[in-house]
Amino acid sequence: MPSAVIKSYSYDPAQQKMEIVYHSGKVYHYLDVPEKVFKEMRSTMTKGIWFNKHIKGKYAFKEVTPGTSQQKLFI
């Protein structure tokens, strides 16, 4: 099911990095996300709700939106 907030997402298993692209155009990398967690998100029907419950606030992240001059790490 499409998310009203999340446009797309991907995962790099070598770096354990999940990329979330929001409909707003902002792009974030969530760091040290286990592949199991990514697979769980991929299998859920409610991406935004699942993301808010299982990833947001639990993993360090940084904004990497193209054109953003400053990339800060948030924990």
Rosetta constraint file for C-alpha pairs under 8 A:
AtomPair CA 1 CA 45 HARMONIC 5.22 0.50
AtomPair CA 1 CA 46 HARMONIC 6.39 0.50
AtomPair CA 1 CA 47 HARMONIC 7.56 0.50
AtomPair CA 2 CA 6 HARMONIC 7.88 0.50
AtomPair CA 2 CA 7 HARMONIC 7.86 0.50
AtomPair CA 2 CA 46 HARMONIC 7.73 0.50
AtomPair CA 2 CA 47 HARMONIC 7.47 0.50
AtomPair CA 3 CA 7 HARMONIC 6.82 0.50
AtomPair CA 3 CA 46 HARMONIC 6.97 0.50
AtomPair CA 3 CA 47 HARMONIC 5.97 0.50
AtomPair CA 3 CA 48 HARMONIC 5.77 0.50
AtomPair CA 4 CA 23 HARMONIC 7.63 0.50
AtomPair CA 4 CA 48 HARMONIC 7.44 0.50
AtomPair CA 5 CA 22 HARMONIC 5.72 0.50
AtomPair CA 5 CA 23 HARMONIC 5.70 0.50
AtomPair CA 5 CA 24 HARMONIC 7.79 0.50
AtomPair CA 5 CA 48 HARMONIC 6.53 0.50
AtomPair CA 6 CA 20 HARMONIC 6.89 0.50
AtomPair CA 6 CA 21 HARMONIC 6.09 0.50
AtomPair CA 6 CA 22 HARMONIC 4.48 0.50
AtomPair CA 6 CA 23 HARMONIC 5.93 0.50
AtomPair CA 6 CA 47 HARMONIC 7.46 0.50
AtomPair CA 6 CA 48 HARMONIC 6.44 0.50
AtomPair CA 7 CA 20 HARMONIC 7.74 0.50
AtomPair CA 7 CA 21 HARMONIC 5.49 0.50
AtomPair CA 7 CA 22 HARMONIC 4.92 0.50
AtomPair CA 7 CA 23 HARMONIC 4.97 0.50
AtomPair CA 8 CA 20 HARMONIC 6.10 0.50
AtomPair CA 8 CA 21 HARMONIC 5.15 0.50
AtomPair CA 8 CA 22 HARMONIC 6.92 0.50
AtomPair CA 9 CA 18 HARMONIC 7.07 0.50
AtomPair CA 9 CA 19 HARMONIC 5.39 0.50
AtomPair CA 9 CA 20 HARMONIC 4.50 0.50
AtomPair CA 9 CA 21 HARMONIC 5.98 0.50
AtomPair CA 10 CA 18 HARMONIC 5.75 0.50
AtomPair CA 10 CA 19 HARMONIC 5.22 0.50
AtomPair CA 10 CA 20 HARMONIC 6.82 0.50
AtomPair CA 11 CA 16 HARMONIC 7.14 0.50
AtomPair CA 11 CA 17 HARMONIC 5.74 0.50
AtomPair CA 11 CA 18 HARMONIC 4.44 0.50
AtomPair CA 11 CA 19 HARMONIC 6.17 0.50
AtomPair CA 11 CA 35 HARMONIC 7.88 0.50
AtomPair CA 11 CA 38 HARMONIC 7.01 0.50
AtomPair CA 12 CA 16 HARMONIC 5.61 0.50
AtomPair CA 12 CA 17 HARMONIC 5.20 0.50
AtomPair CA 12 CA 18 HARMONIC 6.43 0.50
AtomPair CA 13 CA 17 HARMONIC 6.75 0.50
AtomPair CA 13 CA 34 HARMONIC 7.95 0.50
AtomPair CA 13 CA 35 HARMONIC 6.26 0.50
AtomPair CA 15 CA 31 HARMONIC 7.97 0.50
AtomPair CA 15 CA 32 HARMONIC 7.35 0.50
AtomPair CA 16 CA 31 HARMONIC 6.37 0.50
AtomPair CA 16 CA 32 HARMONIC 4.95 0.50
AtomPair CA 16 CA 33 HARMONIC 5.17 0.50
AtomPair CA 16 CA 34 HARMONIC 5.95 0.50
AtomPair CA 16 CA 35 HARMONIC 6.71 0.50
AtomPair CA 17 CA 29 HARMONIC 6.30 0.50
AtomPair CA 17 CA 30 HARMONIC 5.67 0.50
AtomPair CA 17 CA 31 HARMONIC 4.85 0.50
AtomPair CA 17 CA 32 HARMONIC 6.00 0.50
AtomPair CA 17 CA 33 HARMONIC 5.92 0.50
AtomPair CA 18 CA 29 HARMONIC 5.60 0.50
AtomPair CA 18 CA 30 HARMONIC 5.09 0.50
AtomPair CA 18 CA 31 HARMONIC 6.68 0.50
AtomPair CA 18 CA 33 HARMONIC 6.63 0.50
AtomPair CA 18 CA 38 HARMONIC 7.37 0.50
AtomPair CA 19 CA 27 HARMONIC 7.03 0.50
AtomPair CA 19 CA 28 HARMONIC 5.71 0.50
AtomPair CA 19 CA 29 HARMONIC 4.55 0.50
AtomPair CA 19 CA 30 HARMONIC 6.33 0.50
AtomPair CA 20 CA 27 HARMONIC 5.76 0.50
AtomPair CA 20 CA 28 HARMONIC 5.35 0.50
AtomPair CA 20 CA 29 HARMONIC 6.47 0.50
AtomPair CA 20 CA 30 HARMONIC 7.80 0.50
AtomPair CA 21 CA 25 HARMONIC 6.57 0.50
AtomPair CA 21 CA 26 HARMONIC 6.01 0.50
AtomPair CA 21 CA 27 HARMONIC 4.56 0.50
AtomPair CA 21 CA 28 HARMONIC 6.65 0.50
AtomPair CA 22 CA 26 HARMONIC 5.45 0.50
AtomPair CA 22 CA 27 HARMONIC 6.34 0.50
AtomPair CA 25 CA 65 HARMONIC 7.29 0.50
AtomPair CA 26 CA 63 HARMONIC 7.40 0.50
AtomPair CA 26 CA 64 HARMONIC 7.64 0.50
AtomPair CA 26 CA 65 HARMONIC 5.09 0.50
AtomPair CA 27 CA 63 HARMONIC 5.89 0.50
AtomPair CA 27 CA 64 HARMONIC 5.41 0.50
AtomPair CA 27 CA 65 HARMONIC 4.51 0.50
AtomPair CA 27 CA 66 HARMONIC 7.70 0.50
AtomPair CA 28 CA 61 HARMONIC 6.61 0.50
AtomPair CA 28 CA 62 HARMONIC 5.59 0.50
AtomPair CA 28 CA 63 HARMONIC 4.38 0.50
AtomPair CA 28 CA 64 HARMONIC 5.48 0.50
AtomPair CA 28 CA 65 HARMONIC 6.87 0.50
AtomPair CA 29 CA 61 HARMONIC 5.39 0.50
AtomPair CA 29 CA 62 HARMONIC 5.44 0.50
AtomPair CA 29 CA 63 HARMONIC 6.43 0.50
AtomPair CA 29 CA 64 HARMONIC 6.87 0.50
AtomPair CA 30 CA 59 HARMONIC 6.13 0.50
AtomPair CA 30 CA 60 HARMONIC 5.88 0.50
AtomPair CA 30 CA 61 HARMONIC 4.28 0.50
AtomPair CA 30 CA 62 HARMONIC 6.77 0.50
AtomPair CA 31 CA 59 HARMONIC 6.17 0.50
AtomPair CA 31 CA 60 HARMONIC 5.49 0.50
AtomPair CA 31 CA 61 HARMONIC 5.72 0.50
AtomPair CA 32 CA 59 HARMONIC 7.00 0.50
AtomPair CA 32 CA 60 HARMONIC 7.64 0.50
AtomPair CA 33 CA 37 HARMONIC 6.63 0.50
AtomPair CA 33 CA 38 HARMONIC 7.24 0.50
AtomPair CA 33 CA 59 HARMONIC 6.97 0.50
AtomPair CA 34 CA 38 HARMONIC 6.79 0.50
AtomPair CA 35 CA 39 HARMONIC 6.22 0.50
AtomPair CA 36 CA 40 HARMONIC 6.23 0.50
AtomPair CA 37 CA 41 HARMONIC 6.34 0.50
AtomPair CA 38 CA 42 HARMONIC 6.17 0.50
AtomPair CA 39 CA 43 HARMONIC 6.25 0.50
AtomPair CA 40 CA 44 HARMONIC 6.42 0.50
AtomPair CA 41 CA 47 HARMONIC 6.41 0.50
AtomPair CA 41 CA 50 HARMONIC 6.72 0.50
AtomPair CA 41 CA 51 HARMONIC 7.07 0.50
AtomPair CA 42 CA 47 HARMONIC 7.70 0.50
AtomPair CA 44 CA 50 HARMONIC 7.25 0.50
AtomPair CA 46 CA 50 HARMONIC 6.03 0.50
AtomPair CA 47 CA 51 HARMONIC 5.87 0.50
AtomPair CA 48 CA 52 HARMONIC 6.17 0.50
AtomPair CA 49 CA 53 HARMONIC 6.33 0.50
AtomPair CA 50 CA 54 HARMONIC 5.97 0.50
AtomPair CA 50 CA 55 HARMONIC 7.89 0.50
AtomPair CA 51 CA 55 HARMONIC 5.20 0.50
AtomPair CA 51 CA 56 HARMONIC 6.23 0.50
AtomPair CA 52 CA 56 HARMONIC 4.97 0.50
AtomPair CA 52 CA 57 HARMONIC 7.97 0.50
AtomPair CA 54 CA 58 HARMONIC 7.07 0.50
AtomPair CA 55 CA 59 HARMONIC 6.13 0.50
AtomPair CA 57 CA 75 HARMONIC 7.75 0.50
AtomPair CA 59 CA 75 HARMONIC 6.63 0.50
AtomPair CA 60 CA 73 HARMONIC 6.96 0.50
AtomPair CA 60 CA 74 HARMONIC 5.42 0.50
AtomPair CA 60 CA 75 HARMONIC 4.15 0.50
AtomPair CA 61 CA 73 HARMONIC 5.76 0.50
AtomPair CA 61 CA 74 HARMONIC 5.22 0.50
AtomPair CA 61 CA 75 HARMONIC 6.47 0.50
AtomPair CA 62 CA 71 HARMONIC 6.36 0.50
AtomPair CA 62 CA 72 HARMONIC 5.55 0.50
AtomPair CA 62 CA 73 HARMONIC 4.56 0.50
AtomPair CA 62 CA 74 HARMONIC 5.90 0.50
AtomPair CA 63 CA 71 HARMONIC 5.77 0.50
AtomPair CA 63 CA 72 HARMONIC 6.64 0.50
AtomPair CA 63 CA 73 HARMONIC 7.57 0.50
AtomPair CA 64 CA 68 HARMONIC 6.78 0.50
AtomPair CA 64 CA 71 HARMONIC 6.18 0.50
